[in-house]
């Protein structure tokens, strides 16, 4: 199975690459459209700031290409947020795959800090990407200051002062706000489930 990781300056590609290789995947780091189109699955990672990341995608001609992909695609962290229509971070227009606006996190409890960094429980739905996740309220790892509100495409949630989408799915596009590549056995199982789609 050939897995393409979209390579662009805002991608946290190495940790994702190593996690996939541990699962036996053959991984290609590329921003070449023809190569990505031939991949069995595509990973869309992301770290950093939304507007800068979108500029990076545009600089290699991927802003219109990514929404056209037909194989399973997994967005991670900022990759999930960029799949949405719009982000309040930098007043950024996204890829418009998920018709929702990304919001700045505003936890109500004073002791909760932004960015949200660390492990939080995941409330999952009956989605194939969560197969064989046996733990009740499994914990996964987050690093983010903006979040996707709960919407029609939400398949998992997390509570951190406010309820937000921990994972979303629309058609062949899946995404997680948390970092599965940094989330231990739970994250590894989620990546395996994505590879098995």
C-alpha positions in Angstrom: 0.0 0.0 0.0 1.4 3.4 -1.0 0.7 6.3 1.3 1.3 9.9 0.2 2.1 12.5 2.8 1.5 16.0 1.4 4.8 17.8 1.8 4.6 21.5 2.4 6.3 23.9 4.9 3.5 23.6 7.5 3.5 19.8 7.5 4.8 17.9 10.6 5.7 15.1 8.2 8.5 13.1 9.9 6.7 11.9 13.0 3.7 11.0 10.8 6.0 9.2 8.4 7.6 7.1 11.1 4.3 6.2 12.6 3.0 4.9 9.3 6.2 3.0 8.5 5.9 1.2 11.8 2.6 0.0 10.6 4.2 -1.4 7.4 3.1 1.3 5.0 5.3 2.5 2.1 5.4 6.3 2.5 6.1 8.9 0.0 6.6 12.6 0.9 5.6 14.7 -2.1 3.7 17.8 -3.3 3.5 16.4 -6.8 -0.1 16.2 -7.9 0.4 13.3 -10.2 2.2 11.3 -7.6 -0.4 12.1 -4.9 -3.3 11.1 -7.3 -1.7 7.6 -7.6 -1.5 7.0 -3.9 -3.8 4.5 -2.2 -4.3 6.9 0.7 -3.2 10.5 1.4 -2.2 12.2 4.7 -2.6 15.9 5.1 -0.7 17.0 8.2 -0.2 20.5 9.5 1.3 22.6 12.2 1.6 26.3 12.6 -0.6 29.2 11.6 -3.6 28.8 9.2 -3.0 31.7 6.7 0.7 30.9 6.3 -0.1 27.2 5.7 -2.7 28.1 3.1 -0.1 30.3 1.4 2.3 27.4 1.4 -0.3 25.1 -0.2 -1.1 27.7 -2.8 2.6 28.2 -3.6 2.8 24.5 -4.8 -0.7 24.6 -6.4 -2.4 22.2 -4.0 -5.3 24.4 -2.7 -7.6 23.3 -5.5 -6.1 19.8 -5.9 -6.6 18.5 -2.4 -10.5 18.8 -2.4 -10.5 16.9 -5.7 -8.9 13.7 -4.3 -11.1 10.6 -4.4 -9.1 8.2 -2.3 -9.2 8.3 1.6 -7.6 11.4 2.9 -6.7 12.0 6.6 -6.1 15.5 7.8 -4.2 16.0 11.1 -4.4 19.0 13.5 -4.0 22.1 11.3 -4.7 19.9 8.3 -8.2 19.3 9.7 -8.8 23.0 10.2 -7.7 23.8 6.7 -10.3 21.3 5.3 -13.0 23.7 6.6 -14.5 26.7 4.8 -12.9 29.4 6.9 -10.7 29.9 10.0 -10.8 32.8 12.4 -7.0 32.4 12.6 -5.6 35.0 10.3 -9.1 35.3 8.8 -8.2 32.5 6.4 -10.2 31.0 3.7 -9.8 27.2 3.8 -10.3 24.3 1.3 -14.1 24.3 1.8 -14.3 20.5 2.1 -16.2 20.7 5.5 -18.7 23.6 5.5 -17.9 25.1 8.9 -15.9 27.9 10.4 -12.9 27.2 12.7 -13.1 29.2 15.9 -10.6 30.4 18.5 -10.7 28.4 21.6 -12.2 30.2 24.6 -12.3 27.8 27.5 -14.7 29.0 30.2 -12.6 27.8 33.2 -9.8 30.2 34.3 -7.4 27.4 35.0 -7.5 26.1 31.4 -4.9 27.6 29.2 -4.7 28.2 25.4 -3.1 26.7 23.5 -4.6 23.4 24.6 -1.6 21.1 25.0 -1.7 17.6 26.4 -3.8 14.5 26.7 -7.6 14.6 26.7 -10.4 12.0 26.6 -12.1 11.2 23.3 -15.8 10.5 22.9 -16.1 8.5 19.7 -19.0 7.5 17.5 -19.4 4.2 15.7 -17.1 5.0 12.8 -14.7 2.6 11.1 -11.7 4.8 12.0 -12.4 4.0 15.7 -12.6 0.2 15.3 -11.0 -1.9 18.0 -10.6 1.2 20.3 -11.6 -0.8 23.4 -10.8 1.8 26.1 -13.7 3.8 27.4 -12.9 7.5 26.8 -9.4 6.9 25.3 -6.9 9.6 25.7 -5.2 11.3 22.8 -2.7 14.1 22.4 -3.5 17.7 21.4 -1.6 20.9 20.6 -3.9 23.7 19.3 -5.5 27.1 19.9 -8.3 26.9 17.4 -11.0 24.2 17.0 -13.8 23.0 14.8 -17.2 23.4 16.4 -19.4 20.3 16.7 -21.2 19.9 13.3 -23.0 17.5 11.1 -19.7 15.8 10.1 -18.3 15.4 13.7 -17.4 11.8 14.5 -15.7 12.4 17.8 -15.6 15.1 20.4 -13.4 16.3 23.3 -14.2 18.6 26.2 -11.7 21.2 27.2 -13.7 24.0 28.8 -15.9 23.7 25.7 -17.0 20.9 23.5 -15.4 20.7 20.1 -14.8 18.3 17.2 -12.0 15.9 17.8 -12.5 14.2 14.5 -14.7 14.7 11.4 -15.6 12.8 8.3 -17.2 13.8 5.0 -17.2 11.2 2.2 -13.6 10.1 1.7 -12.2 12.9 3.9 -11.3 12.1 7.5 -9.6 14.4 10.0 -8.4 14.5 13.6 -7.7 17.6 15.7 -5.5 15.4 17.9 -2.1 14.0 16.7 -2.6 10.2 16.3 1.1 9.8 15.6 1.8 11.1 19.1 -1.1 9.3 20.9 0.5 6.0 21.7 -1.4 2.7 21.1 -4.7 4.5 20.6 -3.3 6.7 17.9 -1.5 3.8 16.3 -4.8 1.9 16.1 -6.6 4.9 14.5 -3.9 5.2 11.9 -4.1 1.4 11.2 -7.9 1.7 10.8 -7.4 4.5 8.3 -4.9 2.4 6.4 -7.4 -0.5 6.4 -10.3 1.6 4.9 
